[in-house]
Structure formats: C-alpha cells, structure tokens
C-alpha cells in the first residue's frame, strides 16, 4: 500500500471508527491550535495599532470588523454547504460527486469574491456610515474597510479552502495554511504600520497578504495531490443538484453569520452612545474573547466531518456518542479559559492600550461576556452537526431564535432597562437559553432518525 493510501486510510478511520472522544480531539485540537494562532490576525492588528496610542484607530478596527464577518459569511455559505456534501458523499463511497462538489466550491468562491469587492467599493461610504463610524473614526474605518473589500478573494479563499480540506479529514493541511498566513501577518503588520507609515491601512494590507499566503498553501496541497480529493478541470461547470445541496445547507450558515454581523453593528451603535472610546474598549475585550470563540469553533469544525461521514454511513449511534464527547470537551475547556479571563482581565486589556478609561471599561466588558463561553460551544456544535447532516432547517431555526428572537431584542431591552451593564449581559443570557435548546433538539433529531431507519 502506498504512503498516500495509508494517510487516506488513517483519515477515514478517524471519521468512521476512532473512539468518539479521541476523534473529536484528534480533529479538533490541531484545528484549535491553528485557530488560536489565527486569533493573532485580530490581536496583532489591535496590538500594533495600540502602540500608536490612538484609541480612535482602535475603535475603527472594531467598527470595521462586521465587514470581515460578512465576507466570512459568504465564505461560510460555500464552505459549509460543500463540506457537508463532501463528507456525506465520502461516507457513502461516492468520490466523483465529492470531487465535483469540491471543484464547485472553488468556482463559487472566486465568483463571490469578485461581487464583494466590486459592490463593496462602490458603496464604501454608506457602508462605513452604517457601521457606526463618526467624525473621529470615519476616515480610519474607511481606510481599513476598503482594503478588506479589495482583498476579499484571499480572505474568502483562505477560509473556504481550509474548510474544504477539513471536510475530508485533512486537518493538518488546513492548520498549516492558517499558521503560514498568521506568521505572514505578524511580520508585515509593523512593517506596513510603522516603517511605511500606513497606520491602520497598513494593518489591513498585512491582514490581506496573510490571507493570500493561507490561500496559496491550501492550493499547494490540492495541486500537489496530497489530499484525498482534488479539484478537476472537467468538473468546472456545477450541476443543479450540487448547487441545490450547497445552498440548501450553506445559506442558513451564511444567515447565521450575517445575523451575527447585524447584531454586532447594533451593539456597536449602542456602544457609541456611551462614547467612542467605549467602542475601542469593547473591541479589545471581544478580540481577547475570540481565543475562546476559536476553541469552540475548532471543536465544532472538527466534529462536523465526523457527523457528516457517519450520517452518510447511517451510523447514528456513533453520532450521539460524538455529540456527548464533543459537548463535554468544549464545555470543560471553556470553563478553564473563563477563569483566566475573570482573574486577569485588566492585565489582558492593558496589553493593547494604556488608557485608564479603556482598560477599566474593557475589563468590565470582558468579565461580562466571558460567561458565553461554556454555553456557545455546545450551541455551535449542534448547529454545525445539523449542517453536516444536510438538515440546515434546524440550524437556521437555532440561528433565527438566537439572533433575532432572543439576542437583539434582549440587547435593546436590557440596554434600555439597565444601561451599559444590561447591554453587555444580554449575550450571556441568550447563550445559556440556546445551549439547552439546541443540544436537546439535536439529540432528539438523531434518535428520531435512528428509529425511522431501523
């Protein structure tokens, strides 16, 4: 047996037979390591901009963040939909459809990135206004956003191609792309910000170039045939069935990120009423919290191909075992991180700013929003499992209830009743409710499907 075949067999073994807890850890931990390094994408920008001692530029980075989220939302539509179908087809032994889906994912990524760049730059000023930028932050926000939009191909490529690698169990290659991109960003940030004197715009350029390196790494692994599947020239034209499957699963995933972006914008506009420096403080706290976000996202993304593969293979008992192991693992990990945030919040905030006001406000925010961590991981894992199973309607219901029915109304209500403290505690309350509801719904649906098939 060739070395390539051995590697493929190992990846399939993890998806199909490895002990549930070990499978979750084997696919999740390397991905978390890569994602934790990716935290530096945001933290490095924040750190070096903070060295300029201009809190308005710090605020601008936070105001611009929803644009990055929207770009990722469109990537998520393709990556989630295609990854779900690829994993299910691999589980069913249909390699041709899996490779056609992979190729379609590449084509759609390029097409979407062109649309984002063109329309985003045409409507740049209205977008920046909608983000909540005011007189002191408008120009900085516009500088950052314009670069992010222009380089959307690389952001979307890095995100989507990495997810497609994970769909076949090639987590190591996905992580290597993340690491290479992040190192590039770390090296280029001080160069563009200080040496070239480009300030916040330089930070955005460094981020895009880092994503370009990540995209290039993923392409290298595919083109050198180190992967189980490869994109094929004879499959550049998508079939209606594959497009339907991708959008059926992917659109709800995109709506989840878009709704999150909308909630983020609402949050920022409320925060501006407490002062533009409050936006800077909240931005720092949220980016520090992103370490915890990447941990639960890593476990959820690592679990997704296992759930999809076993759903395609009809192994529902294994799916329940993987769900239990995943929820337990992510919850315990996040509780440990939450304790660190609670104890060292001021010290962590002060890494990025010397402003006493920003440090005090940022510490308050971090100690409030850290309570989402043990809850939101289970919700994310449940949502991604539904997507992996090809049942996005359930993922969409979770998203709709979470953002529109619970979080945004609670955000507005708590802000009105309790002011700033109410605003920052709305999300933890939302995530606690959603954790209980989403895990219960997923377990019920797996058991129902198992009974139906038996």
N, C-alpha and C positions, 0 to 999 in steps of 0.2 A: 504493500500500500504506500502511495506517495506521501511525502510530508504534507502537501496541500490537503490530501484527503483526510489525513489524521487530524489536522486542525479543524476541518469541517465537521468531522465526526464528534470532536470534543465540543464544538459549539452546539450541535444538535443534541448531544447528550445532556448538556446543561438545561436546555429548553424542555426536554422531554422526560428525563429520568432523575436528574440530580435531586437530592433531598431539598424540600422547599426552602428552608432557611438558608442552606448553603447556596442554592441557586439565586435567591434574592441578593445575598451578599456578594456572590461572585460577579453578578451583572451590575448590581447597584453600587458597590463600594468603588470600583475603578471609575465609574461614571461620576460619582460624588467627588472623588479626588480631582477629576478633570473640571467639574463644575465649580468646585471650591477655588480652583486656580482661576476659573473664569470670573469669579467674584472680583478679581483684581481688575478686570476690564472697567468696572464701575468705580471700585475703590481707588485704583491708581489715578484715574482722571480726577476724582474728588480730592485725593491727597495732593497731587501736584498743583491743581488749581488753588487749593487751600494755602499753598506756600506763597501765593501772590498776595495773600491777606486781603482778598476782595470777596466779601461774603455775597455780593450781588452776582458774581460769576458762579459761586457755589449754588446759589438759588437758581440760576439759569440752567445749570446741568440738570437739576431736579425737574424744572418746568419742562425741559425738552424730553425727558425720559418717556412719556407716553408715545412719542413718535417712534422711538425704538421698539416699544411694546407693540405698536400697531404693525410695524414691519415684521416683527416676530410672529404676530398673529396670522399674517398671511402665509408666512413660512410654516406655521403650525398647521394650517389648513392642508397643505400638501404633505408635510412630513407625517402628520398623524394619520391621515386617510391612507396614504400609500404604505406606511409602516404596518398599519393594521392588516391591510390586504396581503402584503408580502408575508407577514408572519403566519396568517391563516393558510395561505397557499403553500407555504413551505411545510406546514403541519399536515396538509392534505396531499403532499407529494407533487404539486403542480408547479414545477420550476419555470416553465415557459411563461405562464401568467405572472409569476413573481418577477421575472426579469422585464417583462413588458411594463409592469407597474412601476418598477424602478426607473426605467427609461422615461416613462411619462412624468414621474416626479421631477426629473432633471429638466424636461422641456417646460413644464409649468412654472418651475422656479425662475427660469430665465424670463419667461413672458411676464410674470407678476412683478418682477423687479424693475422691468422697463416701465410698466404702468405706474408703479410707486414713484420712481424718480421723476418722470415727466410731469405727472399731475401734482405731485408734492411741491416741486419747484415752481410751477405756475401759480399755485395758491399759497405760497410761502407766508406772506404777511397775514392773511386771515387765519392760517393755522397757528401762527405764533400768538396772535391775539386770543384765540380760543383756548390756548394752553394756560392763559392767566398771566402772561408777561405784562409788566407795567413799565413805566418810564425808565426805571433804573436797570431793568433786566431785559428789555425788549431786544436791543441790538445784540447782546450776548447770546440770547436764546436763538435768535435768527441765524447767527453765525454757526452755532452748533447744529441746529436742525438742518440747515442747507447741506452741510457735509454728509450728515447721516442719510439724507434722502438721495443725494447723488451717488453714494456708495452702497445703495440698497442691494445690489446684486451680490456683493460679498457678504453682507450681513445675512441675507436670506440663504445664500449658498452654504455658508458655514453651518447655519442652524439646521437646514433641511438635509444636507448630505450627511451630517453627523447622525441625525435621527435615522436615516435610511440604513446606515451602517449598523446601528444598534438593532434594527428590525430583524437582521439575520444572526444576531448574537456577536457581531464583530465590535464589541465594546472597546477593546484595546485600541483599535484604529481610530475610533471616534474620539477617544480621550487624547490620543497623541495629537490630533488636529487641534483640539482645544488648548492643549499645553503650548504648542508651537505658536498659535495665534496670540495667546496671552503674553508669552515672553516677548514677542514682537512689539506688542502694545506697551509693555513696561519699558522697553528700551527706547521706543520712539517718543513716548509722552514727554519726558523732559527735553528731548532734542527739539521737538516742534514748539512746545510751550515757551521754553526759555531761550535756547540757543537761536532759534529762528524768530523768536519774539511774536509768535502767532496766538498766544494766550489760549482762550477757550476753543477757538477754531482749530488750533494745533492739536488739542486733546481729541477732538472729533476725528481729525485726519488720522491720528495714530490708532484710534479705535477701528476705523475702516480698514486700514492697512493690516492690522492684526487679524481681522476677519478674512481678509484676502488670503493671508497665509493659511488660515484654518481651512478655507475652501480649497486651496491648492493641495493641501495634504490629503483631504478626502478624495479628490480627483486622482491623485497619485496612486492611492490604494486600489481604486477601481480600475484604472488604466493598466496597472501592472499585474492585475488579476490575482491579487492577494485576498480577495473577497470570495464568498460563496457565489454571489450573483454579480453580473456585470451589465452595465447599460449596453444596448445593441442598436446599431445604425438601422437595421431592418425593422426596428420597432419604434421609430421616432413618431409615427402617427398614432395617437391614442385611440383605443376603441371606446365606443359609447358605454360599454359595461364597466370598463376600468374607471372611466371618468365618473360615472354614477357612483361607484363604490368609494372612490377617493373623496368626492364632495359630500356624499351621504355621511361619512364618518368625520371628514375634515371640517366641514362648515360649522357644526356645533363647537368643535375645538377652537376654531377661529373666533366665533362669537364669544366664547369664554374669555379669551384674551382681549378682545375688543371691549367687552363689558368691563373687564378689569381696568383697561385704559381709561374708559369713561369714568369709572369710579375714582381713579387716580386724579383725573382732571377736576372732578367735583371736589375731591379732598384738597387739592392744591388751591382751588379758588376760594374755598372756605378758609384755608390757612392764611391766604393773602390778607384776609380781613383782620388777622392778628399781627400783621406786619410782614414785610418781605423777608426779613431775617428768620421768621418762623418757618418759611418755606425752606430756607437753607438748612435749618436745624432738622426739620422733618426729612429732608432729602438725605442727610448724613445718617440719621437713625435708620431709615429704610434700607439704605445701602449696606449698613452693617448687618441688619437683619437678613439681607439677601444671602448670607452664608447659610443660615437656617433654611431659607427658601430652596437653595440649591441642593441641600441634603435631602429634603423630602421629594423634590423633583427628580433627583438622581435615583432614589429608591423606586419612585413611581415609574420612571422611564425604564429602569432595569427590569421591573416587573411586567411591563406591557408586552414585550415579545414572548415571555413565558405564558402569559394568559392567552394571547392570541394563538400561539402554536398549539396549546393544549385544547383550546376551544375548537380549532380546526380538526384536531385529532379526536375530539369527543371525550377527552379525559377530564370530566367535570370535578371529580373528587380531588384531583391534583390542584385544580384551580382554587378550590376552597382552602386547601392546605397552604397554598402560596399566599392567598389573601391574609390568612391569620398570621403567618410568619412575617409578612411584609408590614402589616399594621403594627405588630408588636415591636419590630425592629426600629421602624421610623419613629414611633412614639417615645421609646426609651432614649434614643439618640437625641431627639429634640428637647426632651426634658433636661438632659445634661447641659446642652448648649444654653437653654433658657436660664439656668442657674448662673452661668458665666456672665451673660448679659446683665442679669439683675445686680450682680456684685460689682462688676467693673464698667458700668455704663458711662460714668463721667470720663474715666481714663480712655475708653474707646472713642468717645466723641472728640476728645481733645487732641487725638492724633491728627484730625483733619482741620481744626480751627483753633485759634487762640482767643476767640471772642467769648467772654464770660456768659453773655446772654445766649449765644448759640449753644454753648456747652450745657447750660442749665436746661434750656428747652429741649435740646436733643436727648438728654438723659431721661427727662420725663417721658418723652415720646417712646424711646426705646424700651423703657420699663413697662410701658402700657402695651405696646404692640407685640412684645415678645410672647405674650400668652396665646398668640395664634399658633405657635409652632407645634405643640403636641397634637393639635386638632386638625390643622390644614393638611398635614401629611396624609392622614387617613382619607380625607376627602379627595385629595389629588389622586391617590392610588385607586380609589373607587372609580373616579371619573375616567381615568386612563384605561382601567380594566374594561369598562363598558365600551370604550372606543376600540380596544383590542378585539373585543368580541363581535365587533360590527353592529353594535346596538347604540348608536350615538344619540338616539332619542332620550335615553336615560341620562347620558352625560349632559345633554342640553337642558333637561329638567333641573338637574343639580345646579348647573350654571345659572339658569334663569332665576331660580329661587335664591341662590346665594347672592347674586349681584343686584338684581332688580327688585326682588320682593323683600329681601332682608337688608343687605348691606347699605345700599344707597338711601332707602327710607330711614333706616336706623341712624345713619350718618347725619342726615338732615335733622331728624328728630332729636337725637342726643345733643347735637351742636346747639339747637335752639333751647333745649331744657337745661343743659349742664355746661354750655360753653365749650372751651377748649378741651377740658377733661372728658366731656361727653364725646366729642369728635374723635379723639384718639382711642377711646374704648369701644367704639361701635364695631370695629372689625373683630376683636376677640369674642364678643358676644355672638356675632354672626357665625364665626368658625366653629364654636362649640356646638351650636344647633346643627350645623351642616355635617359635622363629623358623625353624630349619632344617626342622622337621617340617611346619609349616603352609604355608610357601611352596612346598615340594616337592609337597604334597598338592594345592594349588590349581592349580599349573601342570599337573600330571598330569591333573586332572579337566577342565580346559579343553581340553587336547589330546584326551582321550578323547571328550568331547562333540563336538568338531570332526570327529573321524574317524567317529563314529557318524552324524553328519548329512550327511557327504559321500557 
